């Protein structure tokens, strides 16, 4: 995975628009599908017979609304999968992929750090990539709470490897390295 420079203003604008659109379409689809399920599958109420309704007679539409939400979520997943490679979504999708890689690395971070201390080249590459790109993501997302810890880790690695080698190592990253450790 190559490190790509992302312009913060463009990323934030697109992320905001994509998030709002996703939530709005998801809510509308949930309502439509839930209402459709209720119309198709809910039994007619006993009120038409003139009989008094008891709590057992009144049908809960919870399961139909839940079905509508699940179908809307599945529909949104299909829509997201079909549009993720469109040029407009390049920055948002790249950062989403990067966060997925960060999660994979984070789950193995202790083991990776131990291997790096032993001098493992793959561990060095992974750590350089991880800290360099996590700093980028934190800056894009305005995460100022923990960026100081990331900067400390970057400084430690740059002192160990040298600044130029740190950047070169980060550029050598491949996702397969994470699975090999």
MODELLER restraints for C-alpha pairs under 7 A, 6 or more apart:
rsr = mdl.restraints
at = mdl.atoms
rsr.add(forms.Gaussian(group=physical.xy_distance, feature=features.Distance(at['CA:1:A'], at['CA:173:A']), mean=6.26, stdev=0.5))
rsr.add(forms.Gaussian(group=physical.xy_distance, feature=features.Distance(at['CA:1:A'], at['CA:174:A']), mean=5.47, stdev=0.5))
rsr.add(forms.Gaussian(group=physical.xy_distance, feature=features.Distance(at['CA:1:A'], at['CA:175:A']), mean=6.55, stdev=0.5))
rsr.add(forms.Gaussian(group=physical.xy_distance, feature=features.Distance(at['CA:2:A'], at['CA:171:A']), mean=6.51, stdev=0.5))
rsr.add(forms.Gaussian(group=physical.xy_distance, feature=features.Distance(at['CA:3:A'], at['CA:171:A']), mean=6.76, stdev=0.5))
rsr.add(forms.Gaussian(group=physical.xy_distance, feature=features.Distance(at['CA:6:A'], at['CA:91:A']), mean=6.66, stdev=0.5))
rsr.add(forms.Gaussian(group=physical.xy_distance, feature=features.Distance(at['CA:8:A'], at['CA:140:A']), mean=5.48, stdev=0.5))
rsr.add(forms.Gaussian(group=physical.xy_distance, feature=features.Distance(at['CA:11:A'], at['CA:91:A']), mean=5.89, stdev=0.5))
rsr.add(forms.Gaussian(group=physical.xy_distance, feature=features.Distance(at['CA:11:A'], at['CA:92:A']), mean=6.44, stdev=0.5))
rsr.add(forms.Gaussian(group=physical.xy_distance, feature=features.Distance(at['CA:14:A'], at['CA:92:A']), mean=6.99, stdev=0.5))
rsr.add(forms.Gaussian(group=physical.xy_distance, feature=features.Distance(at['CA:15:A'], at['CA:92:A']), mean=6.04, stdev=0.5))
rsr.add(forms.Gaussian(group=physical.xy_distance, feature=features.Distance(at['CA:26:A'], at['CA:72:A']), mean=6.02, stdev=0.5))
rsr.add(forms.Gaussian(group=physical.xy_distance, feature=features.Distance(at['CA:26:A'], at['CA:73:A']), mean=6.84, stdev=0.5))
rsr.add(forms.Gaussian(group=physical.xy_distance, feature=features.Distance(at['CA:26:A'], at['CA:76:A']), mean=6.66, stdev=0.5))
rsr.add(forms.Gaussian(group=physical.xy_distance, feature=features.Distance(at['CA:29:A'], at['CA:72:A']), mean=5.29, stdev=0.5))
rsr.add(forms.Gaussian(group=physical.xy_distance, feature=features.Distance(at['CA:30:A'], at['CA:68:A']), mean=5.02, stdev=0.5))
rsr.add(forms.Gaussian(group=physical.xy_distance, feature=features.Distance(at['CA:30:A'], at['CA:69:A']), mean=4.64, stdev=0.5))
rsr.add(forms.Gaussian(group=physical.xy_distance, feature=features.Distance(at['CA:30:A'], at['CA:72:A']), mean=5.17, stdev=0.5))
rsr.add(forms.Gaussian(group=physical.xy_distance, feature=features.Distance(at['CA:31:A'], at['CA:68:A']), mean=6.94, stdev=0.5))
rsr.add(forms.Gaussian(group=physical.xy_distance, feature=features.Distance(at['CA:33:A'], at['CA:68:A']), mean=4.37, stdev=0.5))
rsr.add(forms.Gaussian(group=physical.xy_distance, feature=features.Distance(at['CA:34:A'], at['CA:64:A']), mean=5.59, stdev=0.5))
rsr.add(forms.Gaussian(group=physical.xy_distance, feature=features.Distance(at['CA:34:A'], at['CA:65:A']), mean=4.30, stdev=0.5))
rsr.add(forms.Gaussian(group=physical.xy_distance, feature=features.Distance(at['CA:34:A'], at['CA:67:A']), mean=6.59, stdev=0.5))
rsr.add(forms.Gaussian(group=physical.xy_distance, feature=features.Distance(at['CA:34:A'], at['CA:68:A']), mean=4.01, stdev=0.5))
rsr.add(forms.Gaussian(group=physical.xy_distance, feature=features.Distance(at['CA:34:A'], at['CA:69:A']), mean=6.95, stdev=0.5))
rsr.add(forms.Gaussian(group=physical.xy_distance, feature=features.Distance(at['CA:37:A'], at['CA:64:A']), mean=5.52, stdev=0.5))
rsr.add(forms.Gaussian(group=physical.xy_distance, feature=features.Distance(at['CA:37:A'], at['CA:68:A']), mean=7.00, stdev=0.5))
rsr.add(forms.Gaussian(group=physical.xy_distance, feature=features.Distance(at['CA:38:A'], at['CA:61:A']), mean=6.71, stdev=0.5))
rsr.add(forms.Gaussian(group=physical.xy_distance, feature=features.Distance(at['CA:38:A'], at['CA:64:A']), mean=5.81, stdev=0.5))
rsr.add(forms.Gaussian(group=physical.xy_distance, feature=features.Distance(at['CA:46:A'], at['CA:53:A']), mean=6.83, stdev=0.5))
rsr.add(forms.Gaussian(group=physical.xy_distance, feature=features.Distance(at['CA:47:A'], at['CA:53:A']), mean=6.91, stdev=0.5))
rsr.add(forms.Gaussian(group=physical.xy_distance, feature=features.Distance(at['CA:84:A'], at['CA:93:A']), mean=6.31, stdev=0.5))
rsr.add(forms.Gaussian(group=physical.xy_distance, feature=features.Distance(at['CA:102:A'], at['CA:130:A']), mean=6.56, stdev=0.5))
rsr.add(forms.Gaussian(group=physical.xy_distance, feature=features.Distance(at['CA:105:A'], at['CA:178:A']), mean=6.45, stdev=0.5))
rsr.add(forms.Gaussian(group=physical.xy_distance, feature=features.Distance(at['CA:112:A'], at['CA:123:A']), mean=5.35, stdev=0.5))
rsr.add(forms.Gaussian(group=physical.xy_distance, feature=features.Distance(at['CA:113:A'], at['CA:123:A']), mean=6.93, stdev=0.5))
rsr.add(forms.Gaussian(group=physical.xy_distance, feature=features.Distance(at['CA:115:A'], at['CA:123:A']), mean=5.96, stdev=0.5))
rsr.add(forms.Gaussian(group=physical.xy_distance, feature=features.Distance(at['CA:116:A'], at['CA:123:A']), mean=4.93, stdev=0.5))
rsr.add(forms.Gaussian(group=physical.xy_distance, feature=features.Distance(at['CA:116:A'], at['CA:124:A']), mean=5.53, stdev=0.5))
rsr.add(forms.Gaussian(group=physical.xy_distance, feature=features.Distance(at['CA:122:A'], at['CA:177:A']), mean=6.28, stdev=0.5))
rsr.add(forms.Gaussian(group=physical.xy_distance, feature=features.Distance(at['CA:125:A'], at['CA:169:A']), mean=4.78, stdev=0.5))
rsr.add(forms.Gaussian(group=physical.xy_distance, feature=features.Distance(at['CA:125:A'], at['CA:170:A']), mean=5.53, stdev=0.5))
rsr.add(forms.Gaussian(group=physical.xy_distance, feature=features.Distance(at['CA:125:A'], at['CA:172:A']), mean=6.56, stdev=0.5))
rsr.add(forms.Gaussian(group=physical.xy_distance, feature=features.Distance(at['CA:125:A'], at['CA:173:A']), mean=5.86, stdev=0.5))
rsr.add(forms.Gaussian(group=physical.xy_distance, feature=features.Distance(at['CA:126:A'], at['CA:173:A']), mean=6.29, stdev=0.5))
rsr.add(forms.Gaussian(group=physical.xy_distance, feature=features.Distance(at['CA:128:A'], at['CA:166:A']), mean=5.92, stdev=0.5))
rsr.add(forms.Gaussian(group=physical.xy_distance, feature=features.Distance(at['CA:128:A'], at['CA:169:A']), mean=6.13, stdev=0.5))
rsr.add(forms.Gaussian(group=physical.xy_distance, feature=features.Distance(at['CA:128:A'], at['CA:170:A']), mean=4.76, stdev=0.5))
rsr.add(forms.Gaussian(group=physical.xy_distance, feature=features.Distance(at['CA:129:A'], at['CA:170:A']), mean=4.05, stdev=0.5))
rsr.add(forms.Gaussian(group=physical.xy_distance, feature=features.Distance(at['CA:129:A'], at['CA:173:A']), mean=6.32, stdev=0.5))
rsr.add(forms.Gaussian(group=physical.xy_distance, feature=features.Distance(at['CA:131:A'], at['CA:150:A']), mean=6.39, stdev=0.5))
rsr.add(forms.Gaussian(group=physical.xy_distance, feature=features.Distance(at['CA:131:A'], at['CA:154:A']), mean=6.19, stdev=0.5))
rsr.add(forms.Gaussian(group=physical.xy_distance, feature=features.Distance(at['CA:135:A'], at['CA:147:A']), mean=6.61, stdev=0.5))
rsr.add(forms.Gaussian(group=physical.xy_distance, feature=features.Distance(at['CA:135:A'], at['CA:150:A']), mean=6.45, stdev=0.5))
rsr.add(forms.Gaussian(group=physical.xy_distance, feature=features.Distance(at['CA:138:A'], at['CA:147:A']), mean=6.60, stdev=0.5))
rsr.add(forms.Gaussian(group=physical.xy_distance, feature=features.Distance(at['CA:158:A'], at['CA:166:A']), mean=5.76, stdev=0.5))
